[in-house]
Amino acid sequence: MGPVGNARRALRAAKLIYPLALAAYRRWDQLSPQEKERYKRQARGYAEQSAHFAKAAVESLRDRGHSGSGRRR
């Protein structure tokens, strides 16, 4: 597909995503400041947890002798 096909796919995706994004924004806008802060803390916790697991996975691969080049033999 060329640029025209890519533009059509992007337009189709935007039409699908727009109502969901608008609903999410409206929901966020209606939350109290305390609820917003609670969600932000929860998101930070998830990010820290995923970073911890990613670091552990990398260390595990390193310990097993994988070089991380991405090539299979």
KEZA-324680 format. One record per atom (N, C-alpha, C, O): residue number from 0; residue in three letters; chain; x, y, z. Coordinates in Angstrom, 1 decimal, decimal comma. Atoms other than C-alpha are relative to their C-alpha. Layout:
# residues N
@resi NUM&resn Ala&chain A&px X&py Y&pz Z
...
//
This chain:
# residues 73
@resi 0&resn Met&chain A&px 0,8&py -1,2&pz 0,0
@resi 0&resn Met&chain A&px 0,0&py 0,0&pz 0,0
@resi 0&resn Met&chain A&px 0,9&py 1,2&pz 0,0
@resi 0&resn Met&chain A&px 1,9&py 1,3&pz 0,7
@resi 1&resn Gly&chain A&px -0,8&py -1,3&pz 0,1
@resi 1&resn Gly&chain A&px 1,2&py 3,5&pz -0,8
@resi 1&resn Gly&chain A&px -0,6&py 1,0&pz 1,0
@resi 1&resn Gly&chain A&px -1,3&py 0,6&pz 1,9
@resi 2&resn Pro&chain A&px 0,4&py -1,1&pz -0,9
@resi 2&resn Pro&chain A&px 0,6&py 6,8&pz 0,9
@resi 2&resn Pro&chain A&px -1,5&py 0,1&pz 0,1
@resi 2&resn Pro&chain A&px -2,1&py 0,5&pz 1,2
@resi 3&resn Val&chain A&px 1,5&py -0,2&pz 0,0
@resi 3&resn Val&chain A&px -3,1&py 6,9&pz -0,1
@resi 3&resn Val&chain A&px -0,6&py -1,1&pz 0,8
@resi 3&resn Val&chain A&px -1,5&py -0,8&pz 1,6
@resi 4&resn Gly&chain A&px 0,6&py 1,1&pz -0,8
@resi 4&resn Gly&chain A&px -3,8&py 3,5&pz 1,4
@resi 4&resn Gly&chain A&px 0,3&py 0,2&pz 1,5
@resi 4&resn Gly&chain A&px -0,5&py -0,1&pz 2,3
@resi 5&resn Asn&chain A&px -0,3&py -0,3&pz -1,4
@resi 5&resn Asn&chain A&px -2,0&py 4,5&pz 4,6
@resi 5&resn Asn&chain A&px -0,9&py 1,1&pz 0,6
@resi 5&resn Asn&chain A&px -1,3&py 1,0&pz 1,7
@resi 6&resn Ala&chain A&px 0,8&py -1,1&pz -0,4
@resi 6&resn Ala&chain A&px -4,0&py 7,7&pz 4,8
@resi 6&resn Ala&chain A&px -1,5&py -0,5&pz 0,2
@resi 6&resn Ala&chain A&px -2,1&py -0,1&pz 1,2
@resi 7&resn Arg&chain A&px 1,4&py 0,6&pz -0,2
@resi 7&resn Arg&chain A&px -7,3&py 5,7&pz 4,4
@resi 7&resn Arg&chain A&px 0,0&py -0,8&pz 1,3
@resi 7&resn Arg&chain A&px -1,0&py -0,7&pz 2,0
@resi 8&resn Arg&chain A&px 0,0&py 0,8&pz -1,2
@resi 8&resn Arg&chain A&px -6,3&py 3,3&pz 7,1
@resi 8&resn Arg&chain A&px 0,1&py 0,9&pz 1,3
@resi 8&resn Arg&chain A&px -0,6&py 0,7&pz 2,3
@resi 9&resn Ala&chain A&px -0,1&py -0,9&pz -1,1
@resi 9&resn Ala&chain A&px -5,4&py 6,2&pz 9,4
@resi 9&resn Ala&chain A&px -1,3&py 0,7&pz 0,2
@resi 9&resn Ala&chain A&px -1,7&py 0,9&pz 1,4
@resi 10&resn Leu&chain A&px 1,3&py -0,6&pz -0,1
@resi 10&resn Leu&chain A&px -8,7&py 7,9&pz 8,7
@resi 10&resn Leu&chain A&px -1,0&py -0,9&pz 0,6
@resi 10&resn Leu&chain A&px -1,8&py -0,5&pz 1,5
@resi 11&resn Arg&chain A&px 0,9&py 1,0&pz -0,5
@resi 11&resn Arg&chain A&px -10,6&py 4,7&pz 9,4
@resi 11&resn Arg&chain A&px 0,3&py -0,2&pz 1,5
@resi 11&resn Arg&chain A&px -0,7&py -0,3&pz 2,3
@resi 12&resn Ala&chain A&px -0,4&py 0,2&pz -1,4
@resi 12&resn Ala&chain A&px -8,7&py 4,2&pz 12,7
@resi 12&resn Ala&chain A&px -0,4&py 1,2&pz 0,8
@resi 12&resn Ala&chain A&px -0,9&py 1,1&pz 1,9
@resi 13&resn Ala&chain A&px 0,4&py -1,2&pz -0,7
@resi 13&resn Ala&chain A&px -9,3&py 7,8&pz 13,7
@resi 13&resn Ala&chain A&px -1,5&py 0,1&pz 0,3
@resi 13&resn Ala&chain A&px -2,0&py 0,5&pz 1,3
@resi 14&resn Lys&chain A&px 1,5&py 0,1&pz -0,1
@resi 14&resn Lys&chain A&px -13,1&py 7,4&pz 13,1
@resi 14&resn Lys&chain A&px -0,4&py -1,0&pz 1,1
@resi 14&resn Lys&chain A&px -1,4&py -0,7&pz 1,7
@resi 15&resn Leu&chain A&px 0,3&py 0,9&pz -1,0
@resi 15&resn Leu&chain A&px -13,1&py 4,4&pz 15,3
@resi 15&resn Leu&chain A&px 0,4&py 0,4&pz 1,4
@resi 15&resn Leu&chain A&px -0,3&py 0,2&pz 2,4
@resi 16&resn Ile&chain A&px -0,6&py -0,4&pz -1,3
@resi 16&resn Ile&chain A&px -10,9&py 5,8&pz 18,1
@resi 16&resn Ile&chain A&px -0,7&py 1,3&pz 0,6
@resi 16&resn Ile&chain A&px -0,8&py 1,4&pz 1,8
@resi 17&resn Tyr&chain A&px 0,4&py -1,3&pz -0,5
@resi 17&resn Tyr&chain A&px -12,4&py 9,3&pz 18,3
@resi 17&resn Tyr&chain A&px -1,1&py -0,1&pz 1,0
@resi 17&resn Tyr&chain A&px -1,0&py 0,5&pz 2,1
@resi 18&resn Pro&chain A&px 1,1&py 0,1&pz -1,0
@resi 18&resn Pro&chain A&px -15,7&py 8,4&pz 20,1
@resi 18&resn Pro&chain A&px 0,5&py -0,6&pz 1,4
@resi 18&resn Pro&chain A&px 0,1&py -0,1&pz 2,4
@resi 19&resn Leu&chain A&px -0,5&py 0,6&pz -1,3
@resi 19&resn Leu&chain A&px -13,8&py 6,3&pz 22,7
@resi 19&resn Leu&chain A&px 0,9&py 1,0&pz 0,7
@resi 19&resn Leu&chain A&px 0,8&py 1,1&pz 1,9
@resi 20&resn Ala&chain A&px -0,9&py -1,0&pz -0,6
@resi 20&resn Ala&chain A&px -11,2&py 9,0&pz 23,3
@resi 20&resn Ala&chain A&px -0,8&py 1,1&pz 0,6
@resi 20&resn Ala&chain A&px -0,5&py 1,6&pz 1,7
@resi 21&resn Leu&chain A&px 0,8&py -1,1&pz -0,5
@resi 21&resn Leu&chain A&px -13,9&py 11,6&pz 23,7
@resi 21&resn Leu&chain A&px -0,8&py -0,4&pz 1,3
@resi 21&resn Leu&chain A&px -0,9&py 0,3&pz 2,2
@resi 22&resn Ala&chain A&px 0,7&py 0,6&pz -1,2
@resi 22&resn Ala&chain A&px -15,9&py 9,4&pz 26,2
@resi 22&resn Ala&chain A&px 1,0&py -0,1&pz 1,1
@resi 22&resn Ala&chain A&px 0,6&py 0,3&pz 2,3
@resi 23&resn Ala&chain A&px -1,0&py 0,1&pz -1,1
@resi 23&resn Ala&chain A&px -12,7&py 8,8&pz 28,2
@resi 23&resn Ala&chain A&px 0,4&py 1,4&pz 0,5
@resi 23&resn Ala&chain A&px 0,5&py 1,5&pz 1,7
@resi 24&resn Tyr&chain A&px -0,3&py -1,3&pz -0,5
@resi 24&resn Tyr&chain A&px -11,9&py 12,5&pz 28,3
@resi 24&resn Tyr&chain A&px -1,1&py 0,6&pz 0,8
@resi 24&resn Tyr&chain A&px -0,9&py 1,2&pz 1,9
@resi 25&resn Arg&chain A&px 1,2&py -0,5&pz -0,7
@resi 25&resn Arg&chain A&px -15,4&py 13,4&pz 29,4
@resi 25&resn Arg&chain A&px -0,1&py -0,7&pz 1,4
@resi 25&resn Arg&chain A&px -0,4&py 0,0&pz 2,4
@resi 26&resn Arg&chain A&px 0,0&py 0,7&pz -1,2
@resi 26&resn Arg&chain A&px -15,2&py 10,7&pz 32,1
@resi 26&resn Arg&chain A&px 1,1&py 0,5&pz 1,0
@resi 26&resn Arg&chain A&px 0,8&py 0,8&pz 2,1
@resi 27&resn Trp&chain A&px -1,1&py -0,6&pz -0,8
@resi 27&resn Trp&chain A&px -11,8&py 12,0&pz 33,3
@resi 27&resn Trp&chain A&px -0,4&py 1,4&pz 0,5
@resi 27&resn Trp&chain A&px -0,1&py 1,7&pz 1,7
@resi 28&resn Asp&chain A&px 0,3&py -1,3&pz -0,3
@resi 28&resn Asp&chain A&px -13,1&py 15,5&pz 33,3
@resi 28&resn Asp&chain A&px -1,0&py 0,1&pz 1,2
@resi 28&resn Asp&chain A&px -1,0&py 1,1&pz 1,9
@resi 29&resn Gln&chain A&px 1,1&py 0,0&pz -1,0
@resi 29&resn Gln&chain A&px -16,0&py 14,6&pz 35,6
@resi 29&resn Gln&chain A&px 0,5&py -0,5&pz 1,4
@resi 29&resn Gln&chain A&px -0,2&py -0,4&pz 2,4
@resi 30&resn Leu&chain A&px -0,5&py 0,6&pz -1,3
@resi 30&resn Leu&chain A&px -13,8&py 12,9&pz 38,3
@resi 30&resn Leu&chain A&px 0,4&py 1,2&pz 0,9
@resi 30&resn Leu&chain A&px 0,8&py 2,3&pz 0,5
@resi 31&resn Ser&chain A&px -0,5&py -0,9&pz -1,0
@resi 31&resn Ser&chain A&px -13,0&py 14,7&pz 41,5
@resi 31&resn Ser&chain A&px 1,5&py 0,1&pz 0,0
@resi 31&resn Ser&chain A&px 2,1&py -0,9&pz -0,5
@resi 32&resn Pro&chain A&px -1,5&py -0,1&pz -0,1
@resi 32&resn Pro&chain A&px -9,4&py 15,9&pz 42,1
@resi 32&resn Pro&chain A&px 0,6&py -1,2&pz 0,8
@resi 32&resn Pro&chain A&px 1,6&py -1,7&pz 0,5
@resi 33&resn Gln&chain A&px -0,4&py 1,1&pz -0,8
@resi 33&resn Gln&chain A&px -9,1&py 13,1&pz 44,7
@resi 33&resn Gln&chain A&px 0,0&py -1,3&pz -0,8
@resi 33&resn Gln&chain A&px 1,0&py -2,1&pz -0,7
@resi 34&resn Glu&chain A&px 0,1&py 1,2&pz 0,9
@resi 34&resn Glu&chain A&px -10,2&py 10,4&pz 42,2
@resi 34&resn Glu&chain A&px 1,1&py 0,1&pz -1,0
@resi 34&resn Glu&chain A&px 1,7&py -1,0&pz -1,4
@resi 35&resn Lys&chain A&px -1,1&py -0,2&pz 1,0
@resi 35&resn Lys&chain A&px -7,8&py 11,8&pz 39,6
@resi 35&resn Lys&chain A&px 1,3&py -0,4&pz 0,6
@resi 35&resn Lys&chain A&px 2,1&py -1,1&pz 0,0
@resi 36&resn Glu&chain A&px -1,3&py 0,3&pz -0,6
@resi 36&resn Glu&chain A&px -4,9&py 11,6&pz 42,0
@resi 36&resn Glu&chain A&px 0,1&py -1,5&pz 0,3
@resi 36&resn Glu&chain A&px 1,2&py -2,0&pz 0,2
@resi 37&resn Arg&chain A&px -0,1&py 1,4&pz -0,3
@resi 37&resn Arg&chain A&px -5,8&py 8,1&pz 43,0
@resi 37&resn Arg&chain A&px 0,3&py -0,8&pz -1,2
@resi 37&resn Arg&chain A&px 1,1&py -1,7&pz -1,2
@resi 38&resn Tyr&chain A&px -0,3&py 0,7&pz 1,2
@resi 38&resn Tyr&chain A&px -5,8&py 7,0&pz 39,4
@resi 38&resn Tyr&chain A&px 1,4&py 0,2&pz -0,5
@resi 38&resn Tyr&chain A&px 2,1&py -0,7&pz -1,0
@resi 39&resn Lys&chain A&px -1,4&py -0,3&pz 0,4
@resi 39&resn Lys&chain A&px -2,5&py 8,7&pz 38,8
@resi 39&resn Lys&chain A&px 1,0&py -0,8&pz 0,8
@resi 39&resn Lys&chain A&px 2,0&py -1,3&pz 0,3
@resi 40&resn Arg&chain A&px -0,9&py 0,9&pz -0,9
@resi 40&resn Arg&chain A&px -0,9&py 6,9&pz 41,8
@resi 40&resn Arg&chain A&px -0,1&py -1,4&pz -0,5
@resi 40&resn Arg&chain A&px 0,9&py -2,1&pz -0,5
@resi 41&resn Gln&chain A&px 0,1&py 1,3&pz 0,5
@resi 41&resn Gln&chain A&px -2,3&py 3,7&pz 40,5
@resi 41&resn Gln&chain A&px 0,8&py -0,3&pz -1,3
@resi 41&resn Gln&chain A&px 1,5&py -1,3&pz -1,4
@resi 42&resn Ala&chain A&px -0,8&py 0,1&pz 1,2
@resi 42&resn Ala&chain A&px -0,8&py 4,3&pz 37,1
@resi 42&resn Ala&chain A&px 1,5&py 0,0&pz 0,2
@resi 42&resn Ala&chain A&px 2,2&py -0,8&pz -0,4
@resi 43&resn Arg&chain A&px -1,5&py 0,0&pz -0,4
@resi 43&resn Arg&chain A&px 2,6&py 5,1&pz 38,6
@resi 43&resn Arg&chain A&px 0,4&py -1,3&pz 0,6
@resi 43&resn Arg&chain A&px 1,5&py -1,8&pz 0,3
@resi 44&resn Gly&chain A&px -0,4&py 1,3&pz -0,6
@resi 44&resn Gly&chain A&px 2,5&py 1,9&pz 40,6
@resi 44&resn Gly&chain A&px 0,1&py -1,1&pz -1,1
@resi 44&resn Gly&chain A&px 1,0&py -1,9&pz -1,0
@resi 45&resn Tyr&chain A&px -0,1&py 1,0&pz 1,0
@resi 45&resn Tyr&chain A&px 1,7&py -0,1&pz 37,5
@resi 45&resn Tyr&chain A&px 1,3&py 0,2&pz -0,9
@resi 45&resn Tyr&chain A&px 1,9&py -0,8&pz -1,2
@resi 46&resn Ala&chain A&px -1,2&py -0,3&pz 0,8
@resi 46&resn Ala&chain A&px 4,6&py 1,6&pz 35,6
@resi 46&resn Ala&chain A&px 1,2&py -0,5&pz 0,8
@resi 46&resn Ala&chain A&px 2,1&py -1,1&pz 0,2
@resi 47&resn Glu&chain A&px -1,1&py 0,5&pz -0,8
@resi 47&resn Glu&chain A&px 7,0&py 0,9&pz 38,5
@resi 47&resn Glu&chain A&px 0,1&py -1,5&pz 0,0
@resi 47&resn Glu&chain A&px 1,1&py -2,1&pz -0,1
@resi 48&resn Gln&chain A&px 0,0&py 1,4&pz -0,1
@resi 48&resn Gln&chain A&px 5,9&py -2,7&pz 38,7
@resi 48&resn Gln&chain A&px 0,4&py -0,6&pz -1,4
@resi 48&resn Gln&chain A&px 1,2&py -1,6&pz -1,4
@resi 49&resn Ser&chain A&px -0,4&py 0,6&pz 1,3
@resi 49&resn Ser&chain A&px 6,3&py -3,3&pz 34,9
@resi 49&resn Ser&chain A&px 1,5&py 0,2&pz -0,2
@resi 49&resn Ser&chain A&px 2,1&py -0,6&pz -0,8
@resi 50&resn Ala&chain A&px -1,4&py -0,2&pz 0,1
@resi 50&resn Ala&chain A&px 9,7&py -1,7&pz 35,0
@resi 50&resn Ala&chain A&px 0,8&py -1,0&pz 0,8
@resi 50&resn Ala&chain A&px 1,9&py -1,5&pz 0,3
@resi 51&resn His&chain A&px -0,7&py 1,0&pz -0,8
@resi 51&resn His&chain A&px 10,7&py -4,0&pz 37,8
@resi 51&resn His&chain A&px 0,0&py -1,4&pz -0,7
@resi 51&resn His&chain A&px 1,1&py -2,0&pz -0,7
@resi 52&resn Phe&chain A&px 0,1&py 1,3&pz 0,7
@resi 52&resn Phe&chain A&px 9,5&py -7,1&pz 35,9
@resi 52&resn Phe&chain A&px 0,9&py 0,0&pz -1,3
@resi 52&resn Phe&chain A&px 1,5&py -1,0&pz -1,6
@resi 53&resn Ala&chain A&px -0,8&py -0,1&pz 1,2
@resi 53&resn Ala&chain A&px 11,2&py -5,9&pz 32,7
@resi 53&resn Ala&chain A&px 1,5&py -0,1&pz 0,3
@resi 53&resn Ala&chain A&px 2,3&py -0,8&pz -0,3
@resi 54&resn Lys&chain A&px -1,4&py 0,1&pz -0,4
@resi 54&resn Lys&chain A&px 14,5&py -5,4&pz 34,5
@resi 54&resn Lys&chain A&px 0,4&py -1,4&pz 0,5
@resi 54&resn Lys&chain A&px 1,5&py -1,9&pz 0,1
@resi 55&resn Ala&chain A&px -0,2&py 1,3&pz -0,4
@resi 55&resn Ala&chain A&px 14,2&py -8,8&pz 36,1
@resi 55&resn Ala&chain A&px 0,1&py -1,0&pz -1,2
@resi 55&resn Ala&chain A&px 0,9&py -1,9&pz -1,2
@resi 56&resn Ala&chain A&px -0,1&py 0,8&pz 1,2
@resi 56&resn Ala&chain A&px 13,6&py -10,4&pz 32,7
@resi 56&resn Ala&chain A&px 1,3&py 0,2&pz -0,7
@resi 56&resn Ala&chain A&px 1,9&py -0,8&pz -1,2
@resi 57&resn Val&chain A&px -1,3&py -0,2&pz 0,7
@resi 57&resn Val&chain A&px 16,6&py -8,8&pz 31,2
@resi 57&resn Val&chain A&px 1,2&py -0,6&pz 0,8
@resi 57&resn Val&chain A&px 2,1&py -1,2&pz 0,2
@resi 58&resn Glu&chain A&px -1,1&py 0,6&pz -0,8
@resi 58&resn Glu&chain A&px 18,8&py -9,8&pz 34,1
@resi 58&resn Glu&chain A&px 0,0&py -1,6&pz -0,1
@resi 58&resn Glu&chain A&px 1,0&py -2,2&pz -0,1
@resi 59&resn Ser&chain A&px 0,1&py 1,5&pz 0,1
@resi 59&resn Ser&chain A&px 17,5&py -13,4&pz 33,8
@resi 59&resn Ser&chain A&px 0,6&py -0,5&pz -1,3
@resi 59&resn Ser&chain A&px 1,3&py -1,5&pz -1,4
@resi 60&resn Leu&chain A&px -0,6&py 0,4&pz 1,3
@resi 60&resn Leu&chain A&px 18,4&py -13,5&pz 30,1
@resi 60&resn Leu&chain A&px 1,5&py 0,2&pz 0,0
@resi 60&resn Leu&chain A&px 2,2&py -0,7&pz -0,5
@resi 61&resn Arg&chain A&px -1,4&py -0,3&pz 0,0
@resi 61&resn Arg&chain A&px 21,8&py -12,0&pz 30,8
@resi 61&resn Arg&chain A&px 0,7&py -1,2&pz 0,8
@resi 61&resn Arg&chain A&px 1,7&py -1,6&pz 0,4
@resi 62&resn Asp&chain A&px -0,6&py 1,1&pz -0,8
@resi 62&resn Asp&chain A&px 22,4&py -14,7&pz 33,5
@resi 62&resn Asp&chain A&px 0,1&py -1,3&pz -0,7
@resi 62&resn Asp&chain A&px 0,9&py -2,1&pz -0,5
@resi 63&resn Arg&chain A&px 0,0&py 1,2&pz 0,7
@resi 63&resn Arg&chain A&px 21,5&py -17,4&pz 31,1
@resi 63&resn Arg&chain A&px 1,0&py 0,0&pz -1,2
@resi 63&resn Arg&chain A&px 1,1&py -1,0&pz -2,0
@resi 64&resn Gly&chain A&px -1,0&py -0,1&pz 1,1
@resi 64&resn Gly&chain A&px 24,1&py -16,1&pz 28,6
@resi 64&resn Gly&chain A&px -0,5&py 0,4&pz -1,3
@resi 64&resn Gly&chain A&px 0,2&py 0,3&pz -2,3
@resi 65&resn His&chain A&px 0,5&py -0,5&pz 1,2
@resi 65&resn His&chain A&px 21,9&py -14,6&pz 26,0
@resi 65&resn His&chain A&px 0,6&py 1,4&pz -0,3
@resi 65&resn His&chain A&px 0,8&py 2,2&pz 0,6
@resi 66&resn Ser&chain A&px -0,8&py -1,2&pz 0,3
@resi 66&resn Ser&chain A&px 23,7&py -11,8&pz 24,2
@resi 66&resn Ser&chain A&px -1,0&py 1,2&pz -0,3
@resi 66&resn Ser&chain A&px -0,6&py 2,3&pz -0,2
@resi 67&resn Gly&chain A&px 0,9&py -1,0&pz 0,3
@resi 67&resn Gly&chain A&px 20,5&py -9,9&pz 23,3
@resi 67&resn Gly&chain A&px 0,1&py 0,6&pz -1,4
@resi 67&resn Gly&chain A&px -0,4&py 1,7&pz -1,6
@resi 68&resn Ser&chain A&px -0,1&py -0,6&pz 1,4
@resi 68&resn Ser&chain A&px 21,4&py -9,4&pz 19,6
@resi 68&resn Ser&chain A&px -1,3&py -0,2&pz -0,8
@resi 68&resn Ser&chain A&px -1,4&py 0,5&pz -1,8
@resi 69&resn Gly&chain A&px 1,2&py 0,2&pz 0,7
@resi 69&resn Gly&chain A&px 18,0&py -10,6&pz 18,6
@resi 69&resn Gly&chain A&px 0,0&py -1,0&pz -1,1
@resi 69&resn Gly&chain A&px -1,0&py -1,2&pz -1,8
@resi 70&resn Arg&chain A&px -0,1&py 1,0&pz 1,1
@resi 70&resn Arg&chain A&px 19,3&py -13,2&pz 16,1
@resi 70&resn Arg&chain A&px -0,2&py -1,4&pz 0,6
@resi 70&resn Arg&chain A&px 0,3&py -1,7&pz 1,7
@resi 71&resn Arg&chain A&px 0,2&py 1,4&pz -0,4
@resi 71&resn Arg&chain A&px 18,3&py -16,8&pz 16,3
@resi 71&resn Arg&chain A&px 1,0&py -0,8&pz -0,8
@resi 71&resn Arg&chain A&px 1,4&py -0,5&pz -1,9
@resi 72&resn Arg&chain A&px -1,0&py 0,8&pz 0,7
@resi 72&resn Arg&chain A&px 20,8&py -19,5&pz 15,4
@resi 72&resn Arg&chain A&px -0,7&py -1,3&pz -0,5
@resi 72&resn Arg&chain A&px 0,0&py -2,1&pz -1,1
//
